Amino acid sequence: SAKQASTLDSYHKFRTDCWVEHCIFEDRLCLPEENITYAPLKIDLPVSGAEFIKLHWTGLDNEQETAVKRLIKALGIASTETFAKRSNTHLLCPTHSGLKYDKALQWKVTVVGMEWLYDIAKEGRIPDADLAYAKQKLEQIGSKTDGTTTDGPSRLGLTDLPILGNTTSLFGPSNGLLPTQRKPTELAPPPVLISSGSGSTEIEGGNSLFGREHEEPVVPLARALPGRNGDAAQNSQGDRERKREAQRNQLATSLDALLKKHQ
């Protein structure tokens, strides 16, 4: 239609968050053709059949992970926090190495790279073989929910660190305009807030490596900090909003300086 043609003609005027961040990190105005994530996708979203793909990724640095999260959310692909034999249909592993990669080969989980994801974003369709495999696996899973084997969370662990000598960061080297997002690997998870089932929130924590005999008693958070749960939640939400606003302002200021520099 004329409306669709007009929309397609105007695509060259728009850029994404990924483009802004890449320009600032590389201290240059990147061309939108350099990466599929730099401009709005020219396909119907979500992609038909994307909901059957259960994707987990490994071996990405924080910059790559941010771009992947944005892209698969737009495509409609479901991601999982843990890599499991029974629930995952695909593993995104550009490095083709690591514990999860080895497990994927052992479990016969399909391993894909970044080009697989980019091709879906360009063509607007899931490859027939991948879609058929995903549907078949999900049918086999059925109602089975117990006995699932996992090998850890999707955040980078000791076996998931990207091989920096053989891969290039999606964002390139930082020019100092934005703070780095890299974090040291966590050796132990922090305490987790869980629901006790009675309306209160409890702290489940500690390092499980020491065994149950060393665990501290579970303390209901609502009892330990009476009347503060609501205030804490509001303060936390306010802090997040202020942080996002500060980040947006910082990006806008940095991009404005970059545009003036290249005028």
C-alpha positions as CSV (number, residue, x, y, z in Angstrom):
1,S,0.0,0.0,0.0
2,A,1.0,3.7,-0.3
3,K,1.2,3.9,3.5
4,Q,3.6,1.0,3.7
5,A,5.7,2.4,0.9
6,S,5.9,5.7,2.7
7,T,7.0,4.0,5.9
8,L,9.7,2.0,4.1
9,D,11.0,5.2,2.4
10,S,11.3,6.9,5.8
11,Y,13.4,4.1,7.4
12,H,16.6,5.8,6.5
13,K,15.7,8.7,8.8
14,F,15.6,6.5,11.9
15,R,18.3,4.9,14.1
16,T,18.2,2.6,17.1
17,D,19.8,2.7,20.6
18,C,22.4,0.3,19.3
19,W,23.4,2.8,16.6
20,V,23.7,5.6,19.2
21,E,25.8,3.5,21.5
22,H,28.1,2.3,18.7
23,C,28.7,5.8,17.4
24,I,29.7,7.0,20.9
25,F,31.9,4.0,21.6
26,E,33.7,4.2,18.3
27,D,33.7,8.0,18.2
28,R,32.3,8.1,14.6
29,L,29.0,8.2,12.8
30,C,28.4,4.5,11.9
31,L,26.5,3.7,8.6
32,P,23.2,1.9,9.2
33,E,24.2,-0.8,6.8
34,E,27.1,-1.9,9.0
35,N,24.8,-3.9,11.4
36,I,21.2,-5.0,11.3
37,T,20.7,-3.6,14.8
38,Y,21.5,0.0,13.7
39,A,18.1,0.8,12.1
40,P,14.5,-0.3,12.6
41,L,13.8,-3.7,11.1
42,K,11.9,-3.8,7.8
43,I,9.9,-6.9,8.5
44,D,6.6,-7.8,10.2
45,L,7.1,-8.3,13.9
46,P,6.9,-10.5,15.8
47,V,8.2,-13.1,13.3
48,S,5.8,-15.9,12.7
49,G,6.9,-19.1,14.6
50,A,9.4,-17.2,16.7
51,E,7.6,-18.2,19.9
52,F,8.6,-21.9,19.3
53,I,12.3,-21.0,19.6
54,K,13.6,-21.3,23.2
55,L,17.0,-19.6,23.0
56,H,19.9,-19.4,25.5
57,W,23.1,-17.6,24.7
58,T,26.7,-18.0,26.0
59,G,30.1,-16.6,25.3
60,L,28.9,-13.0,24.7
61,D,30.4,-9.9,26.3
62,N,28.1,-7.4,27.9
63,E,27.8,-5.2,24.9
64,Q,26.9,-8.1,22.6
65,E,24.4,-9.4,25.1
66,T,22.6,-6.0,25.2
67,A,22.2,-6.0,21.4
68,V,21.1,-9.7,21.4
69,K,18.5,-9.0,24.1
70,R,17.0,-6.1,22.1
71,L,17.0,-8.1,18.8
72,I,15.3,-11.3,20.0
73,K,12.7,-9.3,22.0
74,A,11.8,-7.5,18.7
75,L,11.7,-10.8,16.8
76,G,9.5,-12.5,19.4
77,I,12.0,-15.2,20.3
78,A,11.8,-16.5,23.8
79,S,15.0,-16.5,25.9
80,T,15.8,-18.6,29.0
81,E,17.9,-17.7,32.0
82,T,19.3,-21.3,32.3
83,F,20.4,-23.7,29.7
84,A,18.4,-26.9,30.0
85,K,18.3,-30.1,27.9
86,R,14.5,-30.4,28.0
87,S,13.5,-26.7,27.5
88,N,16.0,-25.2,25.1
89,T,15.8,-25.6,21.4
90,H,18.7,-23.4,20.4
91,L,22.0,-22.2,21.9
92,L,23.5,-19.0,20.6
93,C,27.3,-19.5,20.9
94,P,29.5,-17.4,18.5
95,T,32.7,-18.8,20.1
96,H,31.8,-22.5,19.5
97,S,33.5,-23.3,22.8
98,G,32.8,-23.7,26.5
99,L,30.9,-26.1,28.8
100,K,27.5,-25.1,27.4
101,Y,28.6,-25.6,23.9
102,D,29.9,-29.1,24.8
103,K,26.6,-29.9,26.5
104,A,24.6,-28.7,23.5
105,L,26.5,-31.1,21.3
106,Q,25.9,-33.9,23.8
107,W,22.2,-33.1,24.2
108,K,21.7,-32.5,20.4
109,V,20.6,-28.9,21.0
110,T,21.0,-26.8,17.8
111,V,24.0,-24.4,18.1
112,V,23.7,-21.2,16.1
113,G,25.8,-18.0,15.6
114,M,25.1,-14.3,15.2
115,E,24.5,-14.7,11.4
116,W,21.6,-17.0,12.1
117,L,20.0,-14.3,14.2
118,Y,20.8,-11.5,11.7
119,D,19.3,-13.6,8.8
120,I,16.0,-13.9,10.6
121,A,16.0,-10.2,11.2
122,K,16.6,-9.5,7.5
123,E,14.3,-12.1,6.0
124,G,11.5,-12.0,8.6
125,R,11.2,-15.8,8.9
126,I,12.5,-18.7,10.9
127,P,14.3,-21.3,8.8
128,D,12.0,-24.2,8.1
129,A,14.5,-26.8,9.6
130,D,14.8,-24.8,12.8
131,L,11.0,-24.3,13.1
132,A,10.3,-28.0,12.5
133,Y,12.9,-29.0,15.1
134,A,11.6,-26.6,17.7
135,K,8.0,-27.7,17.3
136,Q,9.0,-31.3,17.5
137,K,11.0,-30.8,20.6
138,L,8.3,-28.8,22.4
139,E,5.8,-31.6,21.6
140,Q,8.2,-34.1,23.1
141,I,8.6,-32.1,26.2
142,G,4.8,-32.0,26.8
143,S,4.0,-31.7,30.5
144,K,7.4,-33.0,31.7
145,T,8.8,-30.4,34.1
146,D,10.8,-32.5,36.6
147,G,14.4,-33.8,36.2
148,T,15.6,-30.9,34.1
149,T,19.4,-30.6,34.0
150,T,20.9,-27.2,33.9
151,D,24.5,-26.0,34.0
152,G,24.1,-22.5,35.5
153,P,22.6,-19.1,34.8
154,S,22.9,-17.2,31.5
155,R,25.1,-14.5,33.1
156,L,28.7,-15.0,32.2
157,G,30.4,-17.6,34.4
158,L,33.9,-19.2,34.4
159,T,33.0,-21.4,31.5
160,D,31.1,-18.6,29.6
161,L,33.7,-15.9,29.3
162,P,34.2,-14.8,25.6
163,I,37.6,-15.6,24.1
164,L,38.7,-12.0,23.7
165,G,41.7,-12.9,21.6
166,N,39.6,-14.5,18.9
167,T,36.5,-12.3,18.9
168,T,35.8,-8.6,18.5
169,S,33.4,-6.7,20.7
170,L,30.2,-5.8,18.8
171,F,30.6,-2.2,20.1
172,G,34.4,-1.8,19.5
173,P,36.8,-0.2,21.9
174,S,35.4,2.5,24.3
175,N,36.4,6.1,23.8
176,G,35.7,7.0,27.4
177,L,32.4,8.8,26.7
178,L,30.4,6.1,28.3
179,P,31.3,4.0,31.4
180,T,32.1,0.4,30.7
181,Q,29.5,-2.2,31.5
182,R,31.9,-5.1,32.1
183,K,31.6,-6.7,35.5
184,P,33.8,-9.2,37.2
185,T,32.6,-12.8,37.3
186,E,30.6,-13.5,40.4
187,L,31.8,-16.5,42.4
188,A,28.6,-16.9,44.4
189,P,25.1,-15.7,43.9
190,P,23.7,-13.0,46.2
191,P,20.9,-13.6,48.7
192,V,17.6,-14.1,46.9
193,L,14.2,-12.7,48.0
194,I,11.5,-15.3,47.9
195,S,7.9,-15.5,48.8
196,S,7.1,-17.6,51.9
197,G,3.6,-18.3,50.6
198,S,2.0,-16.4,53.4
199,G,2.3,-12.9,51.9
200,S,5.7,-12.2,53.5
201,T,9.1,-12.1,51.8
202,E,12.0,-14.1,53.0
203,I,15.8,-14.1,52.4
204,E,17.2,-17.3,51.0
205,G,20.9,-16.9,50.8
206,G,24.4,-18.2,51.6
207,N,26.8,-20.2,49.6
208,S,25.4,-23.7,49.0
209,L,28.9,-25.0,48.7
210,F,29.2,-25.2,52.4
211,G,26.3,-27.6,53.0
212,R,23.1,-27.3,55.0
213,E,24.8,-27.6,58.4
214,H,26.3,-24.1,57.9
215,E,23.1,-22.4,56.7
216,E,21.6,-19.6,58.8
217,P,17.9,-19.7,59.7
218,V,15.6,-18.2,57.2
219,V,14.4,-14.8,58.4
220,P,11.2,-13.3,57.1
221,L,12.1,-9.9,55.6
222,A,8.7,-8.4,56.5
223,R,9.3,-9.3,60.2
224,A,12.9,-8.0,60.2
225,L,12.0,-4.7,58.5
226,P,8.3,-4.0,59.4
227,G,6.7,-1.3,57.5
228,R,9.6,-0.7,55.2
229,N,8.8,-3.0,52.3
230,G,6.5,-0.5,50.5
231,D,8.8,2.5,51.0
232,A,11.8,0.4,49.8
233,A,10.0,-0.6,46.7
234,Q,9.0,2.9,45.9
235,N,12.6,4.2,46.5
236,S,14.0,1.4,44.4
237,Q,11.6,2.3,41.5
238,G,12.5,6.0,41.8
239,D,16.2,5.2,41.8
240,R,15.8,3.1,38.6
241,E,13.9,5.9,36.9
242,R,16.5,8.5,37.9
243,K,19.3,6.2,36.7
244,R,17.6,5.7,33.3
245,E,17.0,9.4,32.9
246,A,20.6,10.1,33.7
247,Q,21.7,7.5,31.1
248,R,19.4,9.0,28.5
249,N,20.8,12.5,29.2
250,Q,24.3,11.2,29.0
251,L,23.7,9.5,25.7
252,A,22.0,12.6,24.2
253,T,24.9,14.9,25.3
254,S,27.5,12.5,24.0
255,L,25.7,12.1,20.6
256,D,25.2,15.8,20.3
257,A,29.0,16.4,20.8
258,L,29.8,13.7,18.3
259,L,27.4,15.2,15.7
260,K,28.9,18.6,16.1
261,K,32.4,17.1,15.8
262,H,31.6,15.5,12.4
263,Q,29.6,18.4,10.9
